[in-house]
Amino acid sequence: MRSVLNLAAVLVAAGILGGCYRSTLAPQAESVRLTYTAEQVRGCESRGVIATKDRQGGLFGQGIAAKNIDINMKNAARERGANTILIASLKNGYWGSSAQGEAFICPAP
């Protein structure tokens, strides 16, 4: 029994087993657009660089970490009054996810 509990503790620490934290999208952030193309932010006003990390990983947490990155980036952009994010880097992996980009306020499409 002790070996089962030790294994469970190792799996939780590695993020393979256990609960996962899910970020909540602010209502005002629902309309924030993500783009990878600089052309789409030409003529827009920069609101600064934003970055976020989510260390959840493992078999179950990896997808949740990637989703949290999107939500956290949109929330941070909205806090700056931005409606578009130009993604500069995005990494999703077994040990978590991270992203960096620049927030912009752009005219409505």
Steps between C-alpha positions, in 0.01 A plus 500: 500500500783738584654455155165590337482821703862584415429443130190723520705775668762484224232513229332801662834679530573428134159634396388167360235436760300745705290810462558764238438872530287658232518872431180701458449726200381846600179598317670804345783280367276275289545719193882525515650355180823300482713530187841385381511745207656847544297622201181469708626754756639754251369843595392382846617658827730289717400446862821319595644153526315232695622158607359211698600153618304199617703220655228236483602207290495128483248282329196701611630846582674575171181589311369702791827695519475591131140619546599700811770676298239625250270614779776670701633681191151627410433613858834686517436670165154611609640646822710727278202595286622294204287294263771312306814304593786437262650171623882507487567164665285211616629182659280208604665198653483219746633722782271798436438783259615858450428785262615850427347759275415864453157644578344748256189711474379471141203646317208261464542273196 
